[in-house]
Amino acid sequence: MSKLAACLLFIIVSLVLPVAAPAGENITRLSDGKQVAMRQVVAQAAKSDLVLVGEVHDNKAHHALQLEVLRAMKKEGIPIAIGIEAMQADSQGDLDAFIAGKMSEERFKEVFARNWSYDWGLYRDIFVFAKENGIHMIALNLPKELVVKVSRRGYAALTDEEKKSLPQGTMCDLNNPHTEFLKKSFGEVFKHVTNGRVFEYFCEAQTLRNSGMATNIRAYLKKAPKTKVVAFTGIWHAVKNAIPEQLSRNGSPLASLVIMPEINEFKGGEASPEVIDYLVSFTAL
């Protein structure tokens, strides 16, 4: 990994430091500030096309929350598919094989490691739940090499052939609310370690991934319109002005619901209903 890539990774991780695994949780509805139960969240999820549950990738508590949402929706008989950032779209065939029981866990762990740098154990329960319950999983992410190239050299560095490999409809338009959100969240930190051009590349990589994942979600829902997609992505892809905004900008607005674990940036009243629907905080007993 280059010094620049390592520096960017350090910045992003340090801004969303994981919290300890929860002994309990409190769910706040941002529209009115009231505490609610998971069953009330699920009732709203049933009215949505897309449910996004954000994560800090190496936080066990966040993945436990994602699994809790899955179990609660399944218990209510809501037809669901799981969209997951941790898998790249070109590995969809391998993902299908694992869910169908045609690929062993040991072999699939190798596939997972090629797709994602975080530990399989953090995500295992979600994949196994899907397999045991016959729930389709959607590999949402774009090819890693394209994202890395854009983050280092910008979208313009992609060749025409590389652009053709993106899902049809994927775009990298920085003139959107998420860019301003990223500037507010990360801009000051980037000013102290690099130049504005590199921050622009970071924004391009983020919006490209948002657009690509939105495109893959839209494509699945066209095939299965009665299904609710429950998408598990990083915090900054799950907020309303990320993937949901890209769906609207691409002409495919969906009724979406955003469930977010509390991180430092969302504490002290910083979370707003324009960005999040439900905020989940974890408390130790």
C-alpha positions in Angstrom: 0.0 0.0 0.0 1.3 3.4 -0.9 2.0 6.1 1.7 -0.9 8.1 0.3 -3.4 5.2 0.4 -2.3 4.4 4.0 -2.7 8.0 5.0 -6.3 8.1 3.5 -7.2 4.9 5.2 -5.9 6.2 8.6 -8.0 9.3 8.2 -11.2 7.6 7.4 -10.9 4.9 10.1 -9.9 7.5 12.7 -13.0 9.5 12.1 -15.3 6.5 12.7 -13.5 4.7 15.5 -15.5 1.6 16.6 -17.2 1.3 19.9 -17.3 -1.7 22.2 -19.8 -4.4 21.5 -23.2 -3.5 23.0 -24.9 -4.9 26.0 -28.0 -3.0 25.0 -29.2 -0.5 22.5 -31.4 2.6 22.3 -33.2 3.5 19.0 -34.0 7.1 18.4 -36.4 8.2 15.7 -34.8 11.4 14.3 -38.0 12.9 12.9 -39.3 13.6 16.5 -36.5 12.5 18.8 -38.6 9.7 20.4 -37.2 6.4 21.6 -38.8 3.5 19.7 -38.6 -0.3 19.7 -37.3 -2.4 16.8 -40.8 -3.5 15.9 -41.7 0.1 15.1 -38.6 0.4 12.9 -39.6 -2.9 11.1 -43.1 -1.5 10.5 -41.6 1.4 8.6 -39.1 -0.9 6.9 -42.1 -2.9 5.5 -43.3 0.3 3.7 -39.9 1.0 2.1 -38.2 -0.4 -1.0 -34.7 0.0 0.4 -33.5 -0.3 4.0 -29.9 0.8 4.6 -28.1 -0.2 7.8 -24.7 1.5 8.1 -21.6 0.1 9.6 -18.0 0.8 10.7 -16.6 -2.3 9.0 -14.7 -3.7 11.9 -17.3 -3.1 14.6 -19.0 -6.3 15.8 -21.9 -4.3 17.4 -22.8 -2.8 14.0 -23.0 -6.2 12.3 -25.0 -7.5 15.2 -27.5 -4.7 14.6 -27.6 -5.6 10.9 -28.4 -9.2 11.8 -31.1 -8.1 14.3 -32.8 -6.0 11.5 -32.7 -9.0 9.2 -34.1 -11.4 11.8 -36.9 -9.0 12.7 -38.0 -8.4 9.1 -37.8 -12.1 8.4 -39.9 -12.9 11.5 -42.6 -10.5 10.1 -42.7 -12.3 6.8 -41.3 -9.4 4.8 -39.8 -10.5 1.5 -36.2 -9.4 1.6 -32.9 -9.6 -0.3 -29.6 -8.5 1.2 -27.3 -6.1 -0.6 -23.8 -6.1 0.7 -20.9 -3.7 0.0 -18.3 -6.4 1.1 -18.8 -8.2 -2.2 -18.0 -6.9 -5.7 -20.5 -7.4 -8.5 -18.2 -9.5 -10.5 -18.3 -12.1 -7.7 -22.1 -12.5 -7.9 -21.8 -16.0 -9.3 -19.7 -17.2 -6.4 -22.1 -15.5 -3.9 -25.0 -17.3 -5.5 -23.2 -20.6 -5.3 -22.5 -20.2 -1.6 -26.1 -19.2 -0.8 -27.4 -22.1 -2.8 -25.2 -24.6 -0.9 -23.1 -25.3 -3.9 -19.9 -23.9 -2.5 -18.3 -24.8 0.9 -17.7 -22.1 3.5 -13.9 -22.7 3.3 -13.9 -22.1 -0.4 -16.2 -19.1 -0.1 -13.9 -17.5 2.6 -11.2 -17.4 -0.1 -13.6 -15.6 -2.4 -14.6 -13.2 0.4 -10.9 -12.4 1.1 -10.4 -11.4 -2.5 -13.4 -9.1 -2.3 -12.9 -7.5 1.1 -10.0 -6.8 3.4 -11.9 -7.2 6.7 -12.2 -10.4 8.6 -14.8 -13.0 7.5 -15.8 -13.6 11.1 -17.3 -10.1 11.3 -19.8 -10.9 8.5 -20.2 -14.7 8.8 -23.4 -14.7 10.7 -25.1 -12.5 8.1 -24.0 -14.8 5.2 -25.0 -18.0 7.1 -28.4 -16.5 8.0 -29.0 -15.7 4.3 -27.9 -19.2 3.3 -30.0 -21.0 6.0 -33.1 -19.0 5.0 -32.7 -19.0 1.3 -32.4 -15.2 1.1 -30.8 -13.8 -2.0 -27.7 -11.7 -1.6 -26.7 -8.9 -4.0 -23.0 -8.1 -4.5 -23.2 -4.4 -4.6 -19.6 -3.1 -4.8 -17.7 -2.0 -7.9 -14.4 -3.8 -8.8 -11.8 -2.8 -6.3 -9.1 -1.9 -8.8 -11.3 0.7 -10.4 -12.2 2.3 -7.1 -8.6 2.4 -6.0 -7.5 3.9 -9.3 -10.1 6.7 -9.0 -9.2 7.4 -5.4 -5.6 7.9 -6.4 -5.8 9.6 -9.8 -9.4 10.6 -10.3 -12.3 9.4 -12.5 -10.6 10.8 -15.6 -7.9 8.3 -15.2 -10.2 5.4 -16.1 -10.0 4.2 -19.7 -13.0 3.9 -21.9 -12.8 0.1 -21.6 -12.7 0.4 -17.8 -15.7 2.7 -17.8 -17.6 0.1 -19.9 -17.1 -2.4 -17.1 -19.1 -0.3 -14.7 -22.8 -1.1 -14.3 -24.8 0.7 -16.9 -26.0 4.1 -15.5 -23.1 4.5 -13.1 -21.9 8.1 -12.9 -19.4 10.1 -11.0 -21.1 13.5 -10.6 -19.6 15.6 -7.8 -22.4 18.2 -8.1 -24.6 16.6 -5.5 -25.4 16.9 -1.8 -23.2 14.1 -0.7 -20.1 16.0 -1.9 -20.9 18.8 0.4 -21.5 16.3 3.2 -18.1 14.8 2.6 -16.5 18.2 2.7 -18.1 19.0 6.0 -17.1 15.6 7.4 -13.6 15.1 6.0 -12.5 18.4 4.3 -10.8 20.0 7.3 -8.8 16.9 8.0 -7.7 16.5 4.4 -6.5 20.1 4.4 -3.8 19.3 6.9 -2.4 16.3 5.2 -2.8 16.7 1.4 -4.1 19.0 -1.3 -7.6 19.7 -2.5 -7.0 17.7 -5.7 -6.6 14.4 -3.7 -9.7 15.2 -1.7 -11.5 15.6 -5.0 -10.3 12.2 -6.1 -11.6 10.8 -2.7 -15.0 12.4 -3.4 -15.0 11.0 -6.9 -14.3 7.5 -5.6 -17.1 7.7 -3.0 -19.7 9.0 -5.4 -18.7 6.5 -8.0 -19.3 3.7 -5.5 -22.5 5.2 -4.3 -23.7 5.4 -7.9 -22.6 1.9 -8.7 -24.2 0.3 -5.7 -27.4 2.3 -6.4 -27.4 1.0 -9.9 -27.0 -2.6 -8.7 -29.9 -2.2 -6.2 -32.1 -0.7 -8.9 -31.4 -3.5 -11.3 -32.3 -6.1 -8.7 -35.6 -4.4 -7.8 -36.6 -4.2 -11.4 -36.4 -8.1 -11.4 -38.0 -8.5 -8.0 -40.2 -5.4 -7.4 -42.1 -6.9 -4.4 -38.8 -7.5 -2.5 -37.3 -5.2 0.0 -33.5 -4.7 -0.3 -31.7 -4.5 3.0 -28.3 -3.0 2.2 -25.3 -3.2 4.5 -22.7 -0.6 3.6 -20.2 1.7 5.3 -21.6 4.7 7.2 -20.9 7.3 4.4 -22.6 5.2 1.7 -25.8 4.6 3.8 -26.7 8.1 4.7 -29.6 9.6 2.7 -27.5 11.9 0.6 -25.4 8.9 -0.6 -27.0 5.8 -2.2 -30.6 7.0 -1.9 -29.7 10.4 -3.4 -27.9 8.6 -6.3 -31.1 6.6 -6.9 -33.1 9.8 -7.2 -30.5 11.5 -9.4 -30.4 8.5 -11.7 -34.2 8.7 -12.2 -35.1 5.8 -9.9 -36.2 7.3 -6.6 -37.1 4.6 -4.1 -38.8 4.7 -0.7 -35.8 4.3 1.6 -35.2 4.0 5.3 -31.8 4.6 6.9 -30.8 2.9 10.2 -27.5 4.1 11.5 -25.4 3.1 14.5 -24.2 6.0 16.5 -20.6 7.2 15.8 -18.8 10.3 17.1 -20.0 12.5 14.1 -23.6 11.8 15.0 -23.5 12.5 18.8 -24.6 15.6 20.6 -27.5 16.3 18.3 -25.3 16.2 15.1 -27.6 13.5 13.5 -30.5 15.0 11.5 -33.6 13.5 9.9 -32.3 14.9 6.6 -29.4 12.3 6.8 -30.7 9.5 9.0 -34.1 8.0 10.0 -33.2 6.0 13.1 -30.0 6.3 15.2 -29.0 3.3 17.3 -26.8 3.9 20.4 -25.2 1.1 22.4 -25.1 1.1 26.1 -23.1 -1.1 28.5 -24.9 -2.6 31.5 
